[in-house]
């Protein structure tokens, strides 16, 4: 479904990704593991066209390398960036509408998609007319994911969805991600809670200094002594 080959990304003179290869198959949950600065978020930004890159990126057999973010999302590949980035002065429904209007969807489809998203996130349904600034951190993260779902993505890239959330809310966010996956959306996940992320994933990639240093089935990575010692807290 997604194939990244020999990908390089530079921030000025600094090389953030080095000849990186990655594959995500349809229906999978794939997790990226690595320390801060390893290049995980940069990879998602490169795939979604937010930062320029060199190399090949294919999605559903179509090259998306060099495409603008709005062109990438139109192919069915949505990116929920770190930091939520909702519009605090807009209501929950308005935040969802903005995402859909940007894609040029007709009003009838937008209403149906909002209803579908609010069904996935009942907490948001109860606060549909509340402004973004009044939402809790967990509700804001759910809104950010819901906004990504408004694009009807075939694949969803999530960057640190549990960052800054209380443990109870982390479990809720992961439950929702699992539900989205079970309904047929492929997931590429960057997550600080690597143990929990690998526990729900099919496969994982370990990044160091912009390169893949380990990859394989998630359960194997969870029990790889070197991976556990370096990235999973030694548990």
Protein Blocks (a to p, Z undefined) as FASTA:
>chain_A
ZZcehiacdehjbcfbghiacdddehiacdddddehilmmmmmmmmnomacceddddeeh
iafehiafklmmmnopacddehkjpafkbcfklmmmmmmmmnopafklmmmmmmmmmmmm
mmlmmmmmpcfklpcfklmmmmmmmmmmmnopabdcdehklgoiafklmmmmmmmmmmmm
mnopacddddfblmlmmmmpmbdcddeehiafbgcdfklmmmgmklmmmmnooZZ
